[in-house]
Amino acid sequence: MARSVIVDYDAGNLRSVQRACREVGLDAAIASEPQAVAHAERVIFPGVGQAGSAMATLRRTGLDAALRHAIDAGTPILGICLGLQISLDHSEEGDTPCLGLIPGRVRRFALDDPRLKVPHMGWNEVRVVQSHPVLDGIEPGDEFYFVHAYYPDPASKASVLAVANYEREFCCALGLGNYIGVQFHTEKSGRVGLDLIARFAAWDGLFSPPQEGAC
Amino acid sequence: MLSKRLIACLDVREGKLAKSVRFVDTQDIGDPVEKAREYYADGLDELVFYDITASSDKRRILLEFVEAVAAEVFIPLSVGGGVRSVADATDLRLAGAEKINVNSAAVRRPELISECAHAIGAQNVVLSMDVLRVPVSGATPSGYEIVINGGRTRMGLDALAWALRGEALGAGELVVNSIDADGTREGYELNLTRLVADAVRIPVIASGGAGVPEHLHEVLTKGHADAALVASMVHFGDYTCSGLKRHLHAQGVKMRMRW
């Protein structure tokens, strides 16, 4: 039976994500079997750790193909932190080829100010730049909890949904079709983070960005 | 840009919230789960749970507390007290802790820091240091010495050197706790905090001595700390988390003001 799943691929503790889902009434099972992910009703793809070892595990277990199947089937998918990063084509972390679910690359922060620390860790404001069913409701001044040294740089600006500022603006949420990814730990971001998960739980997976070049 | 963080520390002893003054005379002051829930609802940015009994037969109690808090509190949760191995760290992570604090055991066996960093990610390993002001000497050129076992055992180890070693071993964050200031409510040890914060490239959490909101302002500005840890100020009801954050925000410190 199709149900919501949290993808388990040995990339960090998933129970905090599961607890946050439960808090907003989304019953999500932690799943490591490709079949469960490929045929899920809804997929949450979290993760912390290194891109290289994460990709190796996904390939070894066949979860990479399962995620691609879910994308093609129109399943709503939420990538969080490393889950988002390895959904792009390539990560600078260990020069790692990634899943390629979303065109683009993952880059390491290269900051001019030596006082700014990497990883970027703590609460920072998320500014929505494009309306999306999962992000609508985030208001100016709402902050989310970040822990990361790399950030997503999608190939198409049309998929940038939100930005944050750390010396300069970087993409912290992106969307393409039935996929949405957030760089911040929405499960550890208090009420605003839980609200985001609740909206994801209600999302039908439909999103049409404006055509590239349109005003 | 990043906000400065307000962190509340809950010292737990035998399942109850305790607060020490200069590390002795601890007194019980309530139910830690209830306090955690209250602070979360009132805008706290991060919680630290510290098990000051931490004997192995009491580990189960701590894990149950962490589980209970993690089920309701959706901000980063950091736990420490008696973490001696990767297995201890992993148990706490499964119970719901984001970050693991290591302290005495890391001083005795520094590889614990790198082992934990490898197992759970460097950003989740917090090196907590209890520091005593001492005369400048060959062993302690910074004038600060590391003390372990809840303030009981002096180690003859220079605090600044230890902070740098901890960072090199893979600690993702430092808690700098001044034993001289702890529980006095006379203010953080600004000199110590700034000394460490200026020397490392990882976030520094100032701990020990906060008594009035201005102390937090001082340590987050002049002390160069990334976060201020409070205990007595909020546990006894003299101040609230939201009140402290409003004060800091009004003074121009960037804080998370919506929750």
Interface residues (C-beta under 8 A of the other chain):
Chain A: G12 N13 R15 S16 R19 A20 E23 V48 G49 K117 V118 P119 H120 M121 G122 W123 N124 E139 G141 D142 E143 Y145 V147 N165 Y166 E167 H185 E187 K188 S189 G190 R191 V192 G193 L194
Chain B: M1 L2 S3 R5 Y40 D45 A70 A71 E72 F74 I75 P76 R93 L94 G96 E98 I120 G121 Q123 N124 G172 E173 R201 I202 P203 D226 A227 R256 M257 R258 W259
